[in-house]
Amino acid sequence: MRKEPSDVDQLTKLLMKSMNSSNEPNFFGMCARCNDEIVGEENGLVAMDRMYHVPCFTCTMCGCRLRGMHFYSMENKPYCEPCYVNSLEKCVVCARPITDR
């Protein structure tokens, strides 16, 4: 039976890859989504305390690009505003999303 890598194993692998890649003069970081190098600051962004390639920073549900847009983080995953609102509980009377608790 094949054992799935633990979170610690995955983070260790990512850290080692990041350390080995840091010789690149334009190295920006490692993408939290695809785990590949981000070379050049213009090719990456920082959101939710993690680095992403610009094309990798997308809504978890619909896949739209989120750079420069308002987004929400649920369970440490990015969501665009429409997908976030659609994920909220709805009022049983009016069927509108419940935004206040």
C-alpha positions as CSV (number, residue, x, y, z in Angstrom):
1,M,0.0,0.0,0.0
2,R,1.4,3.4,-1.0
3,K,1.5,6.0,1.7
4,E,0.5,9.6,0.9
5,P,3.2,12.1,1.8
6,S,2.4,14.0,4.9
7,D,2.2,17.8,5.1
8,V,5.6,17.9,6.8
9,D,7.1,15.8,4.0
10,Q,5.6,18.1,1.3
11,L,6.7,21.3,3.1
12,T,10.2,19.8,3.6
13,K,10.4,19.0,-0.2
14,L,9.2,22.5,-1.0
15,L,11.7,24.1,1.3
16,M,14.6,22.1,-0.1
17,K,13.5,23.0,-3.7
18,S,13.3,26.6,-2.7
19,M,16.7,26.6,-1.1
20,N,18.3,25.0,-4.1
21,S,16.6,27.4,-6.5
22,S,17.7,30.6,-4.7
23,N,20.9,30.9,-6.8
24,E,18.7,32.4,-9.6
25,P,19.3,36.1,-9.4
26,N,15.6,36.9,-10.2
27,F,14.2,34.2,-7.9
28,F,11.0,35.5,-6.3
29,G,9.9,32.3,-4.5
30,M,8.0,29.1,-4.9
31,C,4.4,29.0,-6.1
32,A,2.0,27.8,-3.4
33,R,-0.3,26.3,-6.0
34,C,2.0,24.6,-8.6
35,N,5.2,24.3,-6.5
36,D,7.3,25.7,-9.3
37,E,9.8,28.5,-9.1
38,I,8.7,32.0,-9.6
39,V,11.4,33.9,-11.5
40,G,11.0,37.6,-11.7
41,E,8.9,39.7,-9.3
42,E,6.5,40.7,-12.1
43,N,5.6,37.0,-12.5
44,G,4.5,36.5,-8.9
45,L,2.4,37.9,-6.2
46,V,1.9,37.4,-2.5
47,A,-1.5,36.7,-1.0
48,M,-2.6,35.0,2.1
49,D,1.0,35.0,3.3
50,R,2.0,32.7,0.3
51,M,3.6,33.3,-3.1
52,Y,1.8,32.5,-6.4
53,H,2.5,32.8,-10.1
54,V,0.1,35.4,-11.4
55,P,-1.8,32.8,-13.5
56,C,-1.9,30.4,-10.5
57,F,-3.7,32.8,-8.2
58,T,-7.3,31.9,-9.1
59,C,-10.6,31.3,-7.5
60,T,-10.9,27.8,-6.0
61,M,-14.4,27.3,-7.4
62,C,-14.6,29.0,-10.8
63,G,-10.9,29.5,-11.7
64,C,-11.1,33.2,-12.5
65,R,-7.8,35.1,-12.0
66,L,-7.8,37.1,-8.8
67,R,-4.9,39.4,-9.2
68,G,-6.1,42.9,-8.5
69,M,-9.5,41.7,-7.4
70,H,-11.2,41.5,-4.0
71,F,-11.0,37.9,-2.8
72,Y,-11.9,35.9,0.2
73,S,-10.0,33.2,2.0
74,M,-11.9,30.2,3.3
75,E,-9.9,27.3,4.7
76,N,-6.8,29.0,3.4
77,K,-8.1,28.9,-0.2
78,P,-8.8,31.9,-2.4
79,Y,-12.4,32.6,-3.7
80,C,-13.7,35.5,-5.9
81,E,-16.4,37.6,-4.4
82,P,-19.3,35.9,-6.4
83,C,-18.2,32.4,-5.4
84,Y,-17.7,33.4,-1.8
85,V,-21.2,35.0,-1.7
86,N,-22.7,31.8,-3.3
87,S,-21.1,29.7,-0.6
88,L,-22.8,31.5,2.2
89,E,-26.0,30.2,3.9
90,K,-29.2,31.6,2.4
91,C,-32.1,33.0,4.3
92,V,-35.1,30.6,4.3
93,V,-37.5,33.6,3.9
94,C,-35.9,35.7,1.2
95,A,-33.2,33.3,-0.1
96,R,-30.5,36.0,0.0
97,P,-27.0,35.2,1.4
98,I,-26.6,35.8,5.1
99,T,-23.6,38.1,5.4
100,D,-24.0,39.1,9.1
101,R,-23.8,36.9,12.1
